């Protein structure tokens, strides 16, 4: 039917240049296809095709100056797309771009970036991207369909586990011309996949060595983004300098963004030293995570005089939630009754009063403070239908919304929760031998290690250690530096850690990466608890297939119920605000996106308009 002008063959890659643009229309069995400036997961994009800038950006923000960013940890690689090494995450977006860019005021909508348009059909059985002919890499070479196909194949075969998982769902990829790429998604049953491909980082085929891609490197990458890496001090700092020839400076999606001429990332290996450096003005802003420090630590002269400004931001996303995570790969935590017992023993009321000024609340589940949360809500008819095959493993009180996390009297000596926990532990094969809880069969004491890396984590772990001693359990608390913590977390070399999973209003493929069975034994995923649950897998599949928003919400709530029922974590607290401290030399827009703070929208105070760069 179609005449092929050129055909390239390669392992796992077919690159076709078609004589007819008809191939970009309807595929067999598909319905209407639409080419558009943006694509939304559900509904329609909020911004019209002729929008001039995003509402959370200041289009008149002056260009110039420098932003110094204090980062906790270290790095040994500039490649964030592989498992190996500790990479500089800011390479993504600032240096390496994707086909589409997020609209941060919507649950999940993407607007044209490298691709000036996107086309798909109602079934989303394919997606076509048409590149902006102006798009250039920082070395001046154009971004082509060949680079897109190369990036897809490279990350599918050599990228991080999430990339391999997502991009392997593509049945076929081909180029209709040098600026047009079509991905055939037949059989994927994943309505999010066109958006996932839109967020794929695009790497230059001419500048990437496939043979060494999975090795760590400190070589400056070539990308199409607004900045280039101009200086690297291994493990200590990275300097990004704005590319004066950046191709996308006039795009509406970028207007008011990337305002600094230079961004320097300074790394600190220890949290207290990082804070002391901020007090001395050695970097420009910090996101505060410790309530005690936020309420009592900002009494230094610059904060009192107004040189340091403290902002409280309330995002519109599900509230970030902190958890103590059981590694169920460990035999000790394989029994759900043990996990339920330890959940009962955590005295939230005592910790919240003594450490957090009573500021926090907590819910069971992973989408707190949003319509997606199942906690406290009875399951609707669609949820019950989805969970029916797994009814035996979902507690009735979790289904009807009456389940609540245990509430203690806040004394640290609550006997009701202690009795309930010891009963569960007895059922699981443990008994008290004097003041020591032992395995009834082996007589081995019940002990494990809580791995922590910050002062706040250590305080919570020590408080939990005191709670557990009342039940004859003697855990150890081990504090390690951020580098070792990340290495052990990624390799699942821990018994228990504190962690949080940030969620959006449009959860999708990343849920498989967080808790899917296929991710449980794959190092580098975020399935830290090692969940292998058919109900969880089925609910993730359901949310990916949902077309209507109501079905999508029911699918996510059903996933939330399955995760709550697994008792994979001990919920600690929910964070409803973002605490930001910045030196007054940095300004930010008055309007905040639902995503919260966005450093790419900030600018240097006092930069004259005449200093604006291209």
C-alpha positions as CSV (number, residue, x, y, z in Angstrom):
1,X,0.0,0.0,0.0
2,X,2.9,2.4,0.8
3,X,6.0,3.0,-1.1
4,X,9.2,3.0,0.9
5,X,12.0,5.3,-0.2
6,X,14.6,4.1,2.3
7,X,14.8,1.3,4.8
8,X,17.3,0.9,7.5
9,X,17.6,-2.3,9.5
10,X,19.3,-2.8,12.8
11,X,19.1,-5.0,15.9
12,X,15.7,-4.3,17.4
13,X,15.2,-1.2,15.3
14,X,13.4,-0.5,12.1
15,X,13.7,3.0,10.6
16,X,11.5,3.6,7.6
17,X,11.2,6.7,5.5
18,X,7.8,6.6,3.9
19,X,6.8,8.2,0.6
20,X,3.3,8.8,1.9
21,X,2.1,10.6,5.0
22,X,-1.0,8.4,4.9
23,X,0.9,6.0,7.2
24,X,0.5,8.6,10.0
25,X,-3.3,8.4,9.9
26,X,-5.6,5.6,11.0
27,X,-4.2,2.2,11.8
28,X,-6.3,-0.9,11.2
29,X,-9.2,-1.1,13.6
30,X,-8.5,2.4,15.0
31,X,-10.8,5.3,15.1
32,X,-10.3,9.1,14.7
33,X,-6.7,10.3,15.2
34,X,-5.9,13.9,16.2
35,X,-2.8,16.0,15.9
36,X,-2.5,18.5,18.7
37,X,-0.1,20.8,20.5
38,X,-0.6,18.9,23.8
39,X,-1.9,15.6,25.2
40,X,-3.7,15.0,28.5
41,X,-4.0,11.7,30.3
42,X,-7.7,12.4,30.9
43,X,-9.8,15.1,29.5
44,X,-8.3,18.0,27.5
45,X,-5.3,20.2,28.0
46,X,-6.0,23.4,29.9
47,X,-3.9,25.7,27.7
48,X,-4.9,26.4,24.1
49,X,-2.7,26.0,21.2
50,X,-1.9,29.7,21.1
51,X,-0.9,30.1,24.8
52,X,1.9,32.5,25.5
53,X,3.3,31.2,28.8
54,X,2.4,29.0,31.8
55,X,0.4,30.7,34.6
56,X,3.0,29.8,37.2
57,X,5.8,31.5,35.2
58,X,6.7,35.2,35.0
59,X,7.2,35.9,31.3
60,X,9.0,39.1,32.2
61,X,11.4,37.6,34.6
62,X,14.9,39.1,34.0
63,X,17.7,36.9,32.8
64,X,21.1,36.7,34.5
65,X,22.8,36.0,37.7
66,X,23.6,32.7,39.3
67,X,21.6,30.2,41.4
68,X,23.6,28.1,43.8
69,X,21.8,24.9,44.8
70,X,22.8,23.0,47.9
71,X,22.5,19.2,47.4
72,X,22.8,16.6,50.1
73,X,25.0,13.7,49.1
74,X,27.6,13.3,46.4
75,X,27.8,12.1,42.8
76,X,30.1,10.1,40.6
77,X,28.3,10.3,37.3
78,X,26.6,12.8,35.0
79,X,24.4,10.0,33.5
80,X,21.0,9.8,35.3
81,X,19.6,7.3,32.8
82,X,21.4,4.2,34.1
83,X,21.4,2.2,37.4
84,X,25.2,2.4,38.0
85,X,26.6,5.3,40.0
86,X,25.1,8.3,41.8
87,X,24.1,10.7,39.1
88,X,23.4,14.4,39.0
89,X,19.6,14.4,38.6
90,X,19.5,18.0,37.2
91,X,20.9,16.7,33.9
92,X,17.3,15.9,33.1
93,X,15.5,19.0,31.9
94,X,18.3,21.5,32.3
95,X,20.7,19.7,29.9
96,X,18.7,16.8,28.3
97,X,15.2,17.5,27.0
98,X,12.3,15.3,26.1
99,X,9.8,15.4,23.2
100,X,7.1,17.0,25.4
101,X,7.2,19.0,28.7
102,X,4.9,18.8,31.7
103,X,2.2,21.4,32.4
104,X,2.7,21.7,36.1
105,X,-0.7,23.1,36.8
106,X,-2.5,19.9,35.6
107,X,-2.6,16.3,36.8
108,X,-0.8,15.0,33.7
109,X,-0.7,17.1,30.6
110,X,2.2,17.4,28.3
111,X,2.9,20.3,25.8
112,X,5.2,20.4,22.8
113,X,8.9,20.8,23.4
114,X,11.3,19.0,21.0
115,X,8.1,17.8,19.3
116,X,5.9,20.6,18.2
117,X,2.9,18.3,17.8
118,X,1.6,14.9,19.0
119,X,-1.0,12.7,17.3
120,X,-2.8,9.6,18.6
121,X,-6.2,7.9,18.3
122,X,-9.0,7.2,20.8
123,X,-7.5,3.7,21.6
124,X,-4.0,5.2,21.9
125,X,-2.8,2.3,19.9
126,X,-0.1,4.5,18.3
127,X,1.5,7.9,18.9
128,X,3.2,10.1,16.4
129,X,5.5,13.0,17.2
130,X,6.5,15.7,14.8
131,X,9.7,17.4,15.7
132,X,10.3,21.1,15.7
133,X,12.6,21.8,12.8
134,X,14.4,24.4,14.9
135,X,15.5,21.9,17.6
136,X,19.2,21.6,18.0
137,X,21.7,19.9,20.3
138,X,24.2,22.1,22.1
139,X,26.8,21.2,19.5
140,X,24.6,22.8,16.8
141,X,23.5,19.5,15.2
142,X,19.7,19.1,14.5
143,X,17.5,16.8,16.5
144,X,16.1,14.2,14.1
145,X,13.8,11.3,14.1
146,X,16.9,9.1,14.0
147,X,17.9,10.5,17.4
148,X,14.5,9.8,18.8
149,X,14.5,6.2,17.6
150,X,18.1,5.8,18.8
151,X,17.1,7.1,22.3
152,X,14.1,4.7,22.5
153,X,16.2,1.7,21.6
154,X,19.2,2.7,23.8
155,X,17.1,3.2,27.0
156,X,14.9,0.2,26.3
157,X,18.0,-2.0,26.2
158,X,20.5,-0.2,28.5
159,X,18.5,2.3,30.6
160,X,17.2,2.3,34.1
161,X,14.6,-0.4,35.0
162,X,11.7,1.9,34.5
163,X,12.8,2.9,31.0
164,X,13.4,-0.8,30.1
165,X,9.9,-1.7,31.4
166,X,8.1,1.2,29.7
167,X,9.8,1.3,26.3
168,X,9.6,-2.5,25.8
169,X,5.9,-2.1,25.5
170,X,6.3,-0.5,22.0
171,X,5.5,-3.0,19.3
172,X,7.3,-1.1,16.6
173,X,8.9,2.3,16.0
174,X,9.5,4.0,12.6
175,X,10.2,7.3,11.0
176,X,8.0,8.7,8.3
177,X,10.5,11.5,7.5
178,X,13.5,13.0,9.2
179,X,11.3,14.9,11.6
180,X,8.4,12.5,12.2
181,X,8.4,9.4,14.5
182,X,5.5,6.9,15.0
183,X,5.4,4.4,17.8
184,X,3.0,1.4,17.3
185,X,1.6,0.5,20.7
186,X,-0.8,-2.3,19.7
187,X,-1.4,-4.8,22.5
188,X,0.1,-2.6,25.2
189,X,-3.3,-1.8,26.8
190,X,-1.6,1.2,28.4
191,X,-3.3,4.5,27.7
192,X,-0.5,6.4,29.5
193,X,2.2,5.1,27.2
194,X,1.9,7.9,24.6
195,X,2.7,10.4,27.4
196,X,5.5,8.2,28.8
197,X,7.1,8.2,25.4
198,X,6.6,12.0,25.3
199,X,8.7,12.3,28.4
200,X,11.5,10.1,27.0
201,X,14.9,11.9,27.2
202,X,16.3,12.5,23.7
203,X,20.0,11.8,23.3
204,X,22.2,12.5,20.3
205,X,23.0,9.4,18.3
206,X,26.2,11.0,17.0
207,X,27.6,11.6,20.5
208,X,26.7,8.5,22.5
209,X,28.7,5.3,22.6
210,X,26.3,2.5,23.1
211,X,29.1,0.1,24.2
212,X,30.0,2.3,27.2
213,X,26.6,3.9,27.9
214,X,26.0,1.8,31.1
215,X,29.3,3.0,32.7
216,X,29.5,6.0,35.0
217,X,31.0,9.1,33.4
218,X,31.9,12.6,34.3
219,X,32.2,13.7,30.7
220,X,29.9,16.7,29.9
221,X,26.8,15.3,28.1
222,X,25.5,16.9,24.9
223,X,21.8,17.7,25.1
224,X,19.3,20.0,23.6
225,X,18.4,21.8,26.8
226,X,18.9,25.4,27.9
227,X,22.1,24.6,29.8
228,X,25.5,23.0,29.2
229,X,27.8,21.5,31.8
230,X,30.9,23.7,31.9
231,X,32.7,22.6,35.1
232,X,32.8,19.5,37.2
233,X,34.6,18.9,40.6
234,X,34.1,15.2,41.2
235,X,31.8,14.6,44.1
236,X,31.7,18.3,45.1
237,X,30.1,20.5,42.5
238,X,28.7,20.8,39.0
239,X,28.3,24.1,37.1
240,X,25.7,24.6,34.4
241,X,25.9,27.6,32.1
242,X,23.1,28.8,30.0
243,X,23.5,28.1,26.2
244,X,23.2,31.5,24.5
245,X,22.2,29.6,21.3
246,X,19.5,27.5,23.0
247,X,17.0,26.7,20.3
248,X,13.9,26.7,22.5
249,X,14.1,30.1,24.3
250,X,11.1,31.5,22.5
251,X,8.7,28.5,23.1
252,X,5.6,29.3,25.1
253,X,6.3,26.3,27.4
254,X,9.7,27.9,28.3
255,X,8.8,31.5,28.6
256,X,9.7,32.8,32.1
257,X,11.8,29.6,32.8
258,X,15.5,29.0,33.0
259,X,16.4,32.6,34.0
260,X,19.8,32.2,35.5
261,X,22.9,32.5,33.4
262,X,24.6,29.9,35.7
263,X,23.4,27.2,38.0
264,X,26.0,25.7,40.4
265,X,25.2,22.5,42.3
266,X,27.2,22.3,45.5
267,X,27.1,18.9,47.3
268,X,27.3,18.3,51.0
269,X,27.8,14.9,52.6
270,X,26.2,15.7,55.9
271,X,22.9,17.4,56.7
272,X,24.0,19.6,59.6
273,X,27.0,20.9,57.6
274,X,24.6,21.6,54.7
275,X,22.4,23.8,56.9
276,X,25.3,25.7,58.4
277,X,26.5,26.4,54.9
278,X,23.0,27.9,54.1
279,X,23.2,30.1,57.1
280,X,26.5,31.5,55.8
281,X,24.9,32.2,52.4
282,X,27.0,29.6,50.6
283,X,23.9,28.5,48.6
284,X,20.7,30.2,47.8
285,X,17.7,28.1,48.9
286,X,16.8,24.9,50.8
287,X,13.7,22.8,51.1
288,X,13.3,22.1,54.8
289,X,12.1,18.7,55.8
290,X,12.6,18.8,59.6
291,X,9.8,20.5,61.6
292,X,12.1,21.1,64.6
293,X,14.6,23.0,62.5
294,X,11.9,24.9,60.6
295,X,10.4,26.1,63.9
296,X,13.5,26.6,66.0
297,X,16.5,26.6,63.7
298,X,15.9,29.8,61.7
299,X,16.9,32.2,64.5
300,X,20.2,33.2,62.9
301,X,20.8,36.9,62.1
302,X,20.0,36.8,58.4
303,X,16.7,35.1,59.0
304,X,15.8,37.7,61.7
305,X,16.7,40.6,59.4
306,X,14.8,39.4,56.4
307,X,17.8,38.5,54.3
308,X,16.5,34.9,54.4
309,X,12.9,34.6,53.5
310,X,10.8,31.6,54.6
311,X,7.9,30.5,52.3
312,X,5.2,28.0,53.1
313,X,3.7,26.5,49.9
314,X,0.6,24.2,49.8
315,X,0.7,22.1,46.6
316,X,-2.3,20.5,45.1
317,X,-0.9,17.0,44.8
318,X,-1.4,14.1,47.1
319,X,0.4,14.8,50.3
320,X,3.9,13.4,50.5
321,X,3.8,10.6,53.1
322,X,6.7,9.2,55.1
323,X,6.8,5.5,55.9
324,X,8.9,2.9,57.8
325,X,9.3,0.3,55.1
326,X,9.5,-3.4,55.8
327,X,11.8,-5.4,53.5
328,X,9.6,-8.4,53.0
329,X,12.4,-10.2,51.3
330,X,13.7,-10.8,54.8
331,X,12.1,-13.9,56.4
332,X,11.4,-11.9,59.6
333,X,9.0,-9.6,57.8
334,X,7.5,-12.1,55.4
335,X,4.6,-12.8,57.8
336,X,1.9,-10.1,57.5
337,X,1.0,-10.7,61.2
338,X,4.4,-9.5,62.2
339,X,4.0,-6.4,60.0
340,X,0.6,-5.7,61.5
341,X,2.0,-6.1,65.1
342,X,4.8,-3.6,64.5
343,X,2.3,-1.2,63.0
344,X,0.4,-1.3,66.3
345,X,3.5,-0.7,68.3
346,X,4.4,2.6,66.7
347,X,3.2,5.5,69.0
348,X,2.4,8.3,66.5
349,X,0.7,10.4,69.1
350,X,3.8,10.5,71.3
351,X,6.1,11.2,68.4
352,X,3.9,13.9,66.8
353,X,3.6,15.8,70.1
354,X,7.2,15.6,71.2
355,X,9.0,15.9,67.9
356,X,6.6,17.6,65.4
357,X,4.7,20.1,67.5
358,X,1.5,18.3,66.8
359,X,1.6,19.6,63.2
360,X,1.3,16.3,61.4
361,X,-1.5,13.9,60.7
362,X,-1.3,10.5,59.1
363,X,-3.4,8.2,57.1
364,X,-3.0,4.7,55.8
365,X,-2.4,4.6,52.1
366,X,-0.3,6.3,49.5
367,X,-2.5,9.1,48.1
368,X,-3.2,11.1,51.2
369,X,-5.2,14.3,51.0
370,X,-6.5,13.7,47.5
371,X,-9.6,12.2,45.9
372,X,-7.5,9.2,45.0
373,X,-7.1,8.1,48.6
374,X,-9.2,5.0,49.7
375,X,-8.6,5.7,53.4
376,X,-11.8,6.4,55.2
377,X,-13.9,5.8,52.1
378,X,-16.2,2.8,51.4
379,X,-15.3,1.0,48.1
380,X,-17.6,1.9,45.2
381,X,-19.2,-0.7,42.9
382,X,-16.3,-0.4,40.4
383,X,-13.7,-1.0,43.1
384,X,-15.6,-4.0,44.4
385,X,-15.7,-5.4,40.9
386,X,-12.0,-4.9,40.4
387,X,-11.1,-6.4,43.8
388,X,-13.6,-9.3,43.7
389,X,-11.0,-11.9,42.6
390,X,-8.8,-10.9,45.6
391,X,-11.6,-10.6,48.2
392,X,-9.9,-13.1,50.5
393,X,-6.9,-10.9,51.0
394,X,-8.6,-7.5,51.5
395,X,-9.9,-7.0,55.0
396,X,-13.6,-6.1,55.2
397,X,-12.9,-2.9,57.2
398,X,-10.4,-1.8,54.5
399,X,-13.2,-2.4,51.9
400,X,-15.9,-0.6,53.8
401,X,-13.7,2.3,54.8
402,X,-13.9,1.8,58.5
403,X,-10.3,0.7,59.0
404,X,-8.2,3.2,61.0
405,X,-4.6,3.3,62.0
406,X,-4.1,2.5,65.7
407,X,-4.4,5.5,68.0
408,X,-2.5,5.4,71.4
409,X,-3.0,7.4,74.5
410,X,0.3,9.2,73.8
411,X,1.9,8.0,77.0
412,X,4.4,5.7,75.4
413,X,2.9,2.9,77.5
414,X,-0.4,2.2,75.8
415,X,-1.4,-1.3,77.0
416,X,-4.3,-1.9,74.6
417,X,-2.1,-1.7,71.5
418,X,0.6,-3.7,73.2
419,X,-1.8,-6.6,74.0
420,X,-3.1,-6.6,70.4
421,X,0.5,-6.7,69.0
422,X,1.7,-9.5,71.3
423,X,-1.4,-11.6,70.3
424,X,-0.5,-11.2,66.6
425,X,3.2,-12.0,67.3
426,X,2.1,-15.1,69.2
427,X,0.0,-16.2,66.3
428,X,3.1,-15.7,64.1
429,X,5.2,-18.0,66.3
430,X,6.9,-15.7,68.8
431,X,6.7,-15.6,72.6
432,X,8.1,-13.6,75.4
433,X,11.0,-15.2,77.3
434,X,11.3,-12.9,80.2
435,X,11.8,-9.5,78.6
436,X,13.0,-11.0,75.2
437,X,10.7,-11.9,72.4
438,X,11.9,-15.1,70.8
439,X,10.9,-17.4,67.9
440,X,9.0,-20.2,69.5
441,X,10.7,-22.9,67.3
442,X,14.3,-21.6,67.1
443,X,14.5,-19.5,70.3
444,X,16.2,-16.8,68.2
445,X,15.5,-13.3,69.5
446,X,13.4,-11.0,67.4
447,X,15.8,-8.3,66.2
448,X,16.5,-6.3,63.1
449,X,18.2,-3.2,61.9
450,X,16.7,0.2,61.1
451,X,18.8,2.0,58.6
452,X,18.8,5.9,58.7
453,X,20.7,8.7,57.2
454,X,19.3,12.0,58.7
455,X,18.9,13.4,62.2
456,X,15.1,13.3,61.8
457,X,15.1,9.7,60.7
458,X,17.3,8.8,63.6
459,X,15.0,10.4,66.1
460,X,12.0,8.5,64.7
461,X,13.9,5.3,64.7
462,X,15.0,5.7,68.3
463,X,11.5,6.5,69.4
464,X,10.3,3.4,67.6
465,X,13.1,1.4,69.2
466,X,11.7,2.4,72.6
467,X,8.2,1.4,71.6
468,X,9.4,-2.1,70.4
469,X,11.3,-2.8,73.6
470,X,8.0,-3.0,75.5
471,X,7.2,-6.1,73.3
472,X,10.6,-7.7,73.9
473,X,12.0,-6.6,70.5
474,X,15.5,-5.1,70.4
475,X,16.1,-3.4,67.0
476,X,19.4,-1.6,66.3
477,X,19.5,1.8,64.7
478,X,22.3,2.4,62.3
479,X,23.2,5.8,60.9
480,X,25.0,6.0,57.6
481,X,25.9,8.8,55.2
482,X,23.5,9.6,52.3
483,X,25.7,7.8,49.7
484,X,25.8,4.5,51.6
485,X,22.1,4.9,52.4
486,X,21.2,5.3,48.7
487,X,23.5,2.4,47.7
488,X,21.9,0.0,50.2
489,X,18.4,1.2,49.5
490,X,18.8,0.6,45.7
491,X,20.3,-2.9,46.4
492,X,17.6,-3.7,49.0
493,X,20.3,-4.4,51.6
494,X,18.3,-3.3,54.6
495,X,15.7,-4.7,57.1
496,X,13.8,-1.4,57.5
497,X,14.3,2.1,56.1
498,X,12.3,5.3,56.1
499,X,11.1,6.4,52.7
500,X,8.5,8.4,50.9
501,X,6.9,8.0,47.4
502,X,5.8,11.3,45.9
503,X,2.6,10.9,44.0
504,X,0.8,12.9,41.3
505,X,-2.9,13.3,40.5
506,X,-2.4,11.0,37.6
507,X,-0.5,7.9,38.8
508,X,0.4,5.6,36.0
509,X,3.3,3.4,34.9
510,X,5.5,4.4,37.8
511,X,3.2,2.5,40.1
512,X,4.7,-0.8,38.6
513,X,8.1,0.6,39.4
514,X,7.0,1.4,42.9
515,X,5.2,-1.9,43.8
516,X,4.8,-4.2,40.9
517,X,5.9,-7.8,41.2
518,X,8.2,-7.6,38.2
519,X,10.2,-4.8,40.1
520,X,10.5,-6.7,43.4
521,X,13.8,-8.4,42.6
522,X,15.1,-5.9,40.1
523,X,17.8,-3.6,41.8
524,X,17.3,0.1,41.2
525,X,13.5,0.1,41.3
526,X,11.5,1.7,44.1
527,X,9.7,-1.5,45.2
528,X,11.7,-1.3,48.4
529,X,9.3,-3.4,50.3
530,X,9.6,-6.3,47.8
531,X,5.8,-6.5,47.2
532,X,4.7,-9.4,45.0
533,X,0.9,-9.1,45.1
534,X,-1.5,-10.2,42.3
535,X,-4.1,-7.7,43.5
536,X,-1.6,-4.8,43.3
537,X,-0.5,-5.9,39.8
538,X,-4.1,-6.1,38.6
539,X,-5.1,-2.7,39.9
540,X,-2.1,-1.1,38.3
541,X,-3.2,-2.7,35.0
542,X,-6.7,-1.4,35.5
543,X,-5.6,2.2,36.1
544,X,-3.5,2.1,33.0
545,X,-6.5,0.9,30.9
546,X,-9.0,3.3,32.3
547,X,-10.5,5.7,29.8
548,X,-13.0,7.7,32.0
549,X,-11.9,9.7,34.9
550,X,-14.4,8.0,37.3
551,X,-13.0,4.5,36.3
552,X,-9.5,5.8,36.8
553,X,-10.2,7.1,40.3
554,X,-11.8,3.8,41.3
555,X,-8.8,1.9,39.9
556,X,-6.4,4.0,41.9
557,X,-8.5,3.7,45.1
558,X,-8.6,-0.1,44.6
559,X,-4.8,-0.1,44.3
560,X,-4.6,2.0,47.5
561,X,-6.8,-0.6,49.3
562,X,-4.6,-3.5,48.1
563,X,-1.5,-1.8,49.3
564,X,-3.0,-0.9,52.7
565,X,-4.1,-4.5,53.1
566,X,-0.6,-5.7,52.5
567,X,0.8,-3.8,55.5
568,X,4.1,-3.3,53.7
569,X,4.9,-0.1,55.6
570,X,4.2,1.7,58.8
571,X,2.7,5.2,58.0
572,X,4.6,7.9,59.9
573,X,3.0,11.2,58.9
574,X,1.7,13.2,55.9
575,X,3.2,16.5,54.8
576,X,0.6,19.1,53.6
577,X,3.1,21.9,53.0
578,X,6.4,22.6,51.4
579,X,8.8,24.7,53.6
580,X,11.2,26.8,51.5
581,X,14.0,29.1,52.8
582,X,15.7,31.4,50.3
583,X,18.1,34.3,50.5
584,X,16.4,37.5,49.3
585,X,18.7,37.7,46.3
586,X,16.4,35.1,44.7
587,X,12.9,35.9,43.6
588,X,10.0,33.6,42.6
589,X,6.6,34.1,40.9
590,X,3.7,35.0,43.1
591,X,1.6,32.2,41.5
592,X,2.5,28.6,42.5
593,X,1.7,25.6,40.4
594,X,-0.2,22.6,41.9
595,X,3.2,20.8,41.8
596,X,4.6,23.3,44.3
597,X,8.0,25.0,44.1
598,X,9.7,25.1,40.7
599,X,13.3,26.5,40.8
600,X,13.3,26.8,37.0
601,X,10.8,29.6,37.4
602,X,12.9,31.7,39.8
603,X,15.2,34.6,38.9
604,X,18.0,36.7,40.4
605,X,16.7,39.8,42.1
606,X,17.8,43.1,40.7
607,X,18.8,41.9,37.2
608,X,18.1,44.7,34.8
609,X,15.8,43.9,31.9
610,X,18.5,44.9,29.4
611,X,20.6,42.0,30.7
612,X,18.1,39.5,29.4
613,X,19.8,36.8,27.3
614,X,18.3,35.1,24.3
